Amino acid sequence: MRVLFDPEPRAAKDIFSDADYQKFLSTYDVIAWNGEDRESFYRTHLPTTDVLMSQQPMERAQLDMAPKLRCIINVETNFLPNVDYETCFQRGIHVIAPSSVFAAPVAEIGLGMALSLARGIHAGHGDFVAGKELYGLDGNHEAELLAGADVGFVGFGDLGRAVHKLLAGFQTKIRAFDPWLPDGVLKRMGVTPAPLDEVLAKSRFVFVVATITTDNAHLLNAEKLKLMQKGGKLILLSRAAVADFEALKEFAGSGHIQVATDVFPEEPVAADDPIRKVPNILFSAHRAGALTSALENIGKLALEDLSQIAKGLPPVACKRAERETVMRLRSKPIDKS
């Protein structure tokens, strides 16, 4: 089976362990792009390609060059609007991405952020270093327990489910808002389906884990943040565009809520960006999912589905692009510059 391999902006060393990369090369007829003229490279090799591992544009003209193509594996992990998905669906070409690999590591940081907001861990550390620490009850006047708390989710895909799994021992009461999931599915996963306003108003901790779509940009604006309880904690883990950052700064700065965020509208954040001085925000520099082990799982899941495709079976390890939703996704491509 011939695989055209062009993982940019990632590289082979980013997504494969040494052993898995050798397995990839020895098992399949791999044609790798090595920096030559890309248009000429694709024109030469698409006619004999069975599987494409690439996030380069695949519009109708490119797809017409690939009569044997059975699958596009996007190892950048975002479904971008640079593929003619409808033609792929019509021709039975699977478009898949191993995006679930980031769920567990991001969920762990999310749990850590929630605990730090609840118990003032990061603030207490800063006070200690500055020689201003408070001992015992004096240092816990604003602390609260995550255990037994009301917790809300905005979105409940792979990442939300990974956070939910980590919360199992905390016996929290969980509400979830996800307009792409029926109530019955949420109930069977052990959470209470609820409208967004209820999730925000009744939760002490709100995990924002929704991907960005054409429908939810700046979903969490000033009107919605006003619904949150005084001292409520908002943990933003998925996509910055889901939240209005000007409103976040206002509500955190006033002390109405506490915020933890791993993502920002523009990255890297400018050194003089005013957000750096806003109180009541716990910052993480978009590092939650950036673990070698997580990245190497991209290659593992890709290998699993390559094996499926080689056997004439459908891919099962990676997430599939769905006709009803894929063109509504608006995630930014990764930037490794």
Residue, then its C-alpha position, 0 to 999 in steps of 0.5 A: m500500500r502506497v502512502l504519500f507522507d507530508p506531515e508538515p508543519r509536524a515532522a516524522k520525529d514529532i509524531f513517531s517513536d523511532a520504533d514506530y517510524q521504522k515499522f511505518l517505513s518497513t510495512y508500507d511503500v512510503i513516498a515522503w516529501n522532502g522539501e522539493d516543489r510541492e505542486s510537482f511532487y503531488r502531481t507526480h505521486l497522487p495518481t498512485t497514492d492509496v493513503l495520504m498523510s498530509q494537511q496540504p489542501m486537497e480540493r477537487a483538482q487534487l483529488d481528481m489526480a488521486p483515483k486510488l486514494r482511500c484515506i487522508i490521515n491528517v496528522e496535524t490533527n485539525f480538520l481545516p476547511n482546505v479539503d473538498y470533504e463532499t467529494c471525499f464523502q462521495r468517493g468513499i475517501h475517509v478523512i481522519a485525524p488522531s486528535s484524541v491523543f491530546a485529551a488525557p494530557v490536557a485533562e490532567i492540566g485542567l484538573g491541576m488548574a481547577l485544584s490550584l484555583a480552588r486551593g490557591i496553590h499557585a498564589g500560595h507559592g508566590d506568597f511564600v517566595a515573596g515572604k508573605e505567606l499565611y499559615g493555616l486557616d489564615g491562608n485558606h479564607e478563600a479556599e474551597l473544595l473541588a470534592g462534592a462541588d457543582v461542576g459544569f462542562v461547555g462541550f463534552g467531546d474527547l477532552g470533556r470525557a477525559v476530564h470527567k474521568l479524572l473527576a470520578g473520585f471527587q464525587t462532583k455533581i456535573r452538568a454539561f452543555d453540548p448542542w452536538l450531543p443528545d441528552g440521552v448520550l450525556k445521561r448514559m455518560g453520567v452527566t446531567p444535560a443542561p442549557l448553557d445558562e444553567v451550566l454557568a449559573k449553577s457551577r462552581f467550576v466550569f471546564v470549557v472544552a468545546t472546539i471552535t465552530t461557526d456557531n460558538a465564537h465568543l460564546l462566553n461573552a460578558e452577558k454569559l460570564k455575568l451568570m457565573q457565581k461570585g468566585g466561580k472558577l472558569i478553566l479554559l482548555s480547548r480553543a481561545a475563540v470560544a471566549d471573549f477575552e476582553a470580557l474574561k479580563e473584565f470579570a477576572g480583574s473585578g474579582h467576580i470569577q477566577v480564570a485559568t487558561d492554556v490558550f490565547p487569541e494570539e500566540p505567543v502572547a505579546a510581552d506587553d499584553p495587558i492580560r499579563k497583569v490581570p489578577n485572578i488568572l492562572f496562565s499556561a502557555h498552550r503547553a497542556g497537550a505538548l508532551t512527547s508521549a502524546l505526540e508519539n501517539i499520533g503515529k501509533l493511532a495512524l499506524e493502527d488505521l493504516s493496518q485497518i485500511a490495508k485489510g480493507l476495513p474502515p479506520v477505527a482509531c482516529k476521529r473521522a470527519e463527518r459530513e454534518t459538522v466538518m465544515r463548521l469547525r474553525s480551529k486554527p492550524i498549529d504554528k511551529s514557528 
